[in-house]
Amino acid sequence: HHATTTNAYSFVPSRNHLQIYQSTTQQQFALPAARHTRASSSSSTITMKRPNRRRRTPEIDPTTIKSADLAQELPANLKRKITAKRPTLGHVVPKNSQTRNFRPNEGGSDSSQLRAQGQARDSQRYNNPSNLKILGGSCRGRKLESPTVYLRPMMGKVKEAVYSTFTSFGLYEDVVAGSIKCRTRHLDIFSGSGSVGLESLSRGVRHCTFVDMAEDCCSTCERNIEKCGFDGWNEGGVGSGIGEEGEPVAKVVCADAFRALRQPETVGIDPNAKYDLVTLCPPYEEIVYADLIDAVANSVLVTEDTVILIEYPVELGCLPHAIVREDGGVLVGVRNRKYGRTVIAMYIVNPTGEREDCQSRPEEFITI
């Protein structure tokens, strides 16, 4: 073959293979250190193109964020109810399915129905409609009961990602180390069947309080707690941080979520008992997110370095990166990840720097 010349970046100079072999036996390939160079047909040195490198966003220390530099009011998109229709999942028949409404006495089926969240389901046919189970920890694989109303619980793939992040934040650090019992306390708001809080208990948290307004959900949650063996008692005393009388491993409170956050003493929650982790997975169309964020941000139940998770739909837009508290404190956004049409935002309250992996990530809090 005849040698051809080129002015493009190349790994091979425009010389035949014999010339390349002879030149490489006498000298080493020279690689450029700082800038791009073009390969010349008269040169025997092979020049490689420098790979492109993505510019990394500099990390922001959340402890340096001041409330005076932030907007004092929540965005307008959070102050209204939203429409976030969701297709039926698992326990609901797909539109293109041949299996329709179940007729136990007659056999066969009718046309399909949309089973809205909160409506009663056929508990004879659907015992565990959402296929709920514990994904990790001491109760891994344990199946959970579901309430007799249709719910849309956190998807399994989302839950796995969430708890992987919680672990990196050190919320279950003592369990992994095996030295002392984990002291993390979890508050699960809009608990439903309790799958989110039970996942934390399975991974070793000391205590979890479940809050839901529906009596059916609360009774289901209590059965799941007993089924998983978390109906025990934490002993109090010196060094326990929970008083002399102790506290139950799991506690179920049947109350309005906003009242539980703003006036916990009125629903049986000790206002002096601070929580290290708060999860809020509300029914999208039944709340105003601005009210919910205000309630949890200013709740007496949160303290320094409390991690708050808020689940919201993509139709909402995007939550702000930082939220100012009434006392001048701040919630700093550390995660905002999209999973299909679900978005998970995580905040840390008045960060002190003890949770090293809780770095501020403003680049994630953009409209998705």
Wavefront OBJ file of the C-alpha trace (Angstrom):
o trace
v 0.000 0.000 0.000
v 1.113 3.506 -0.687
v 1.551 5.796 2.270
v -0.881 8.683 2.470
v -0.570 11.922 4.362
v -3.104 13.342 6.783
v -3.481 16.413 8.963
v -5.945 14.843 11.407
v -5.197 13.567 14.903
v -3.968 10.014 14.608
v -2.504 7.167 16.606
v -0.431 5.981 13.574
v 1.797 8.206 11.423
v 1.453 7.999 7.648
v 4.334 5.564 7.124
v 4.372 1.889 6.238
v 4.556 -0.828 8.892
v 8.235 -1.688 8.261
v 9.344 1.890 8.907
v 7.265 1.978 12.094
v 8.857 -1.257 13.340
v 12.390 -0.010 12.630
v 11.773 3.311 14.383
v 10.241 1.744 17.489
v 13.293 -0.457 18.050
v 15.445 2.644 18.398
v 13.338 5.052 20.394
v 10.325 5.167 22.680
v 6.982 6.624 21.744
v 6.816 10.241 22.913
v 3.452 11.343 24.354
v 2.465 15.008 24.643
v 2.231 16.296 28.188
v 0.070 19.372 27.923
v -1.272 20.289 24.482
v -2.536 18.688 21.291
v -0.088 18.239 18.406
v -0.704 17.094 14.875
v 0.983 13.990 13.499
v 3.322 14.818 10.632
v 4.031 12.465 7.743
v 7.771 13.148 8.075
v 7.951 12.338 11.788
v 8.492 8.902 13.275
v 7.005 9.828 16.636
v 3.508 8.617 17.430
v 1.361 11.347 18.931
v -1.794 10.555 20.925
v -4.749 12.890 21.273
v -5.314 14.035 24.828
v -8.653 12.716 26.148
v -11.346 15.199 26.990
v -12.036 15.578 30.684
v -15.323 16.717 32.141
v -15.050 19.690 34.431
v -16.142 18.656 37.903
v -18.476 20.885 39.850
v -16.653 22.042 42.977
v -18.116 20.674 46.191
v -19.774 23.156 48.494
v -19.404 22.816 52.211
v -22.985 22.832 53.571
v -21.790 24.318 56.862
v -20.827 27.550 55.066
v -24.298 28.254 53.671
v -25.958 31.158 55.486
v -29.687 31.777 55.688
v -29.166 35.483 54.975
v -27.955 34.600 51.469
v -31.031 32.508 50.628
v -34.536 33.274 49.443
v -36.872 33.535 52.417
v -39.979 32.319 50.547
v -40.725 28.998 48.869
v -41.315 28.989 45.079
v -44.862 29.408 43.767
v -44.969 25.924 42.233
v -44.938 24.418 45.736
v -47.895 26.453 46.980
v -50.614 24.770 44.959
v -51.998 21.288 44.674
v -50.835 19.377 41.656
v -52.270 16.826 39.260
v -50.009 13.797 39.124
v -52.011 10.904 37.705
v -50.222 7.590 37.943
v -50.944 4.310 36.149
v -51.991 1.423 38.301
v -49.180 -0.722 39.679
v -49.061 -4.439 40.461
v -52.423 -4.782 42.112
v -54.159 -2.971 39.257
v -54.899 -4.576 35.912
v -53.043 -3.043 32.932
v -55.199 -1.496 30.236
v -54.039 -3.956 27.561
v -54.411 -7.043 29.747
v -56.882 -9.815 28.993
v -57.549 -10.355 32.690
v -60.260 -8.038 33.922
v -62.481 -7.685 36.962
v -62.527 -10.881 39.027
v -65.868 -12.649 39.517
v -65.306 -15.365 42.151
v -68.773 -16.925 41.922
v -69.307 -16.791 38.168
v -65.811 -17.094 36.747
v -64.472 -15.013 33.902
v -63.999 -11.283 34.062
v -65.518 -7.941 33.140
v -63.880 -4.808 31.779
v -60.989 -3.348 33.763
v -61.350 -0.619 36.356
v -59.049 2.095 37.613
v -58.547 1.493 41.319
v -57.760 4.866 42.821
v -55.458 5.324 45.788
v -57.353 5.207 49.065
v -60.219 3.061 47.804
v -60.940 -0.344 49.328
v -59.468 -3.336 47.518
v -60.496 -6.974 47.219
v -58.508 -8.384 50.137
v -59.663 -11.920 49.263
v -57.840 -11.816 45.964
v -55.041 -9.297 46.660
v -53.284 -10.162 49.925
v -50.051 -8.321 49.105
v -50.981 -6.246 46.051
v -47.788 -4.196 45.951
v -45.519 -7.191 46.662
v -44.036 -5.408 49.661
v -41.022 -6.927 51.365
v -37.922 -5.963 53.327
v -34.910 -5.548 51.034
v -32.020 -5.642 53.506
v -30.890 -6.171 57.065
v -32.003 -8.713 59.639
v -35.474 -9.192 58.079
v -34.382 -9.275 54.471
v -36.949 -10.979 52.248
v -39.753 -10.777 54.829
v -43.077 -10.128 53.100
v -45.333 -7.417 54.478
v -49.079 -7.054 54.655
v -50.854 -4.245 52.828
v -53.820 -2.176 54.005
v -57.264 -2.855 52.573
v -57.005 0.390 50.604
v -54.934 0.833 47.475
v -51.597 2.538 48.099
v -48.661 3.488 45.906
v -45.661 2.633 48.072
v -42.062 3.513 47.291
v -40.828 1.312 44.453
v -38.251 -1.344 45.264
v -35.532 0.108 43.029
v -36.066 3.534 44.592
v -35.935 2.102 48.098
v -32.653 0.305 47.353
v -31.068 3.527 46.093
v -32.411 5.513 49.054
v -31.078 3.154 51.693
v -27.742 2.879 49.959
v -27.495 6.657 50.311
v -28.602 6.540 53.954
v -25.866 4.006 54.651
v -23.264 6.283 53.045
v -24.492 9.087 55.320
v -23.575 6.987 58.341
v -27.116 6.488 59.622
v -26.395 2.781 60.206
v -22.685 3.179 60.915
v -22.643 1.576 64.360
v -24.435 -1.500 63.044
v -21.755 -2.084 60.439
v -18.964 -1.514 62.923
v -20.599 -3.902 65.384
v -19.336 -2.004 68.402
v -22.410 -0.373 69.939
v -26.070 -0.369 69.065
v -27.091 2.126 66.404
v -28.662 5.248 67.934
v -30.452 6.523 64.834
v -34.114 7.403 65.410
v -36.434 7.369 62.396
v -39.721 9.255 61.918
v -41.791 7.791 59.072
v -44.556 10.218 58.029
v -47.338 8.951 55.716
v -46.161 5.481 56.675
v -48.903 3.433 54.967
v -48.001 -0.204 55.537
v -44.765 0.874 57.269
v -42.418 -0.517 54.629
v -40.030 2.470 54.733
v -39.655 2.563 58.519
v -39.469 -1.227 58.784
v -36.612 -1.191 56.282
v -34.710 1.082 58.676
v -35.502 -1.134 61.664
v -34.277 -4.144 59.727
v -30.996 -2.334 59.120
v -30.542 -1.607 62.812
v -31.990 1.776 63.808
v -32.822 2.061 67.491
v -36.361 3.382 67.137
v -38.955 4.260 64.501
v -42.191 6.203 64.888
v -44.838 5.568 62.223
v -47.411 8.278 61.543
v -50.481 7.853 59.352
v -54.002 9.255 59.508
v -55.787 6.110 58.256
v -56.687 3.617 60.977
v -56.461 0.771 58.483
v -52.880 1.707 57.634
v -51.952 2.002 61.310
v -53.380 -1.425 62.177
v -51.575 -2.948 59.183
v -48.363 -1.278 60.305
v -48.741 -2.747 63.796
v -49.212 -6.234 62.356
v -46.105 -5.844 60.196
v -44.099 -4.666 63.200
v -45.098 -7.753 65.150
v -44.505 -9.961 62.132
v -40.935 -8.674 61.800
v -40.247 -8.952 65.532
v -39.846 -5.236 66.237
v -42.429 -5.129 69.029
v -39.752 -5.043 71.740
v -38.586 -2.377 74.177
v -35.469 -0.206 74.369
v -34.126 0.071 77.892
v -33.396 3.561 79.188
v -30.891 4.771 81.722
v -27.577 6.566 81.779
v -26.001 6.880 78.340
v -29.088 5.716 76.477
v -30.315 9.208 75.638
v -33.965 8.215 75.991
v -34.664 8.589 79.703
v -35.000 6.128 82.551
v -38.266 4.537 81.410
v -37.018 3.633 77.930
v -39.153 3.492 74.796
v -40.602 0.909 72.393
v -38.572 -0.137 69.372
v -41.486 0.859 67.133
v -44.404 3.165 67.811
v -47.490 3.740 65.653
v -49.309 7.095 65.849
v -52.660 7.504 64.122
v -52.763 11.251 63.495
v -52.585 13.972 60.878
v -49.041 14.398 59.567
v -49.030 18.199 59.872
v -50.246 18.074 63.456
v -47.639 15.456 64.342
v -44.881 17.700 62.993
v -46.128 21.005 64.401
v -47.652 19.845 67.693
v -46.211 16.403 68.442
v -47.167 16.498 72.121
v -50.876 16.547 71.164
v -50.630 13.184 69.384
v -48.458 11.367 71.904
v -44.994 12.083 70.510
v -42.408 13.414 72.936
v -41.280 16.819 71.595
v -37.920 16.395 73.341
v -37.193 13.176 71.469
v -35.244 14.284 68.418
v -35.070 12.255 65.211
v -32.002 11.669 63.042
v -33.999 10.632 59.972
v -37.390 11.834 58.723
v -39.031 10.345 55.618
v -42.090 11.865 53.945
v -43.786 9.950 51.121
v -47.149 11.738 50.831
v -50.031 11.149 48.402
v -49.023 13.568 45.672
v -52.408 15.111 44.911
v -53.708 15.427 48.462
v -51.215 17.880 49.966
v -49.595 21.236 49.302
v -45.842 20.726 49.351
v -45.106 24.223 50.623
v -47.127 23.482 53.775
v -45.438 20.118 54.231
v -41.927 21.555 53.826
v -42.720 24.375 56.240
v -44.035 21.904 58.818
v -41.038 19.581 58.735
v -38.407 22.327 58.428
v -39.670 24.069 61.575
v -40.634 20.993 63.561
v -39.244 20.607 67.083
v -38.625 16.943 66.242
v -35.646 17.687 63.982
v -32.233 18.778 65.153
v -28.742 19.413 63.797
v -27.681 16.948 61.082
v -31.167 15.435 60.799
v -31.617 13.955 57.314
v -35.005 14.638 55.718
v -36.284 12.732 52.676
v -39.154 14.150 50.607
v -40.707 12.177 47.754
v -42.446 14.228 45.065
v -43.605 13.866 41.439
v -41.872 15.350 38.402
v -45.027 17.364 37.712
v -44.166 19.524 40.719
v -41.077 20.928 39.027
v -38.175 21.021 41.469
v -37.691 21.663 45.158
v -35.293 24.468 46.153
v -31.706 23.656 47.011
v -31.855 25.390 50.402
v -34.814 26.094 52.701
v -34.706 28.708 55.452
v -36.124 27.873 58.883
v -38.047 30.301 61.060
v -35.257 30.300 63.649
v -32.665 31.337 61.058
v -31.415 27.816 60.438
v -31.333 26.168 57.034
v -32.088 22.888 55.280
v -29.385 22.180 52.696
v -30.118 19.922 49.729
v -27.693 17.016 49.425
v -29.521 14.787 46.904
v -32.229 15.250 44.277
v -32.564 12.178 42.082
v -35.218 11.237 39.521
v -36.499 7.659 39.229
v -38.987 7.503 36.379
v -41.729 9.945 37.365
v -40.717 9.959 41.028
v -38.146 12.359 42.475
v -36.381 11.881 45.818
v -34.965 14.959 47.529
v -32.787 14.778 50.641
v -31.900 17.619 52.987
v -29.731 17.972 56.061
v -30.782 20.326 58.862
v -28.228 22.865 60.122
v -25.234 20.750 59.046
v -22.293 20.626 61.427
v -19.974 18.638 59.176
v -20.189 15.387 61.157
v -21.895 13.624 58.244
v -18.984 13.904 55.826
v -20.788 12.399 52.823
v -23.675 14.880 53.149
v -22.193 17.388 50.715
v -24.280 20.197 49.274
v -25.168 19.516 45.639
v -26.903 22.538 44.119
v -26.330 21.178 40.595
v -28.911 18.449 41.258
v -31.668 20.885 42.254
v -32.700 21.991 38.804
v -35.969 21.497 36.952
v -36.046 17.903 35.783
l 1 2 3 4 5 6 7 8 9 10 11 12 13 14 15 16 17 18 19 20 21 22 23 24 25 26 27 28 29 30 31 32 33 34 35 36 37 38 39 40 41 42 43 44 45 46 47 48 49 50 51 52 53 54 55 56 57 58 59 60 61 62 63 64 65 66 67 68 69 70 71 72 73 74 75 76 77 78 79 80 81 82 83 84 85 86 87 88 89 90 91 92 93 94 95 96 97 98 99 100 101 102 103 104 105 106 107 108 109 110 111 112 113 114 115 116 117 118 119 120 121 122 123 124 125 126 127 128 129 130 131 132 133 134 135 136 137 138 139 140 141 142 143 144 145 146 147 148 149 150 151 152 153 154 155 156 157 158 159 160 161 162 163 164 165 166 167 168 169 170 171 172 173 174 175 176 177 178 179 180 181 182 183 184 185 186 187 188 189 190 191 192 193 194 195 196 197 198 199 200 201 202 203 204 205 206 207 208 209 210 211 212 213 214 215 216 217 218 219 220 221 222 223 224 225 226 227 228 229 230 231 232 233 234 235 236 237 238 239 240 241 242 243 244 245 246 247 248 249 250 251 252 253 254 255 256 257 258 259 260 261 262 263 264 265 266 267 268 269 270 271 272 273 274 275 276 277 278 279 280 281 282 283 284 285 286 287 288 289 290 291 292 293 294 295 296 297 298 299 300 301 302 303 304 305 306 307 308 309 310 311 312 313 314 315 316 317 318 319 320 321 322 323 324 325 326 327 328 329 330 331 332 333 334 335 336 337 338 339 340 341 342 343 344 345 346 347 348 349 350 351 352 353 354 355 356 357 358 359 360 361 362 363 364 365 366 367 368
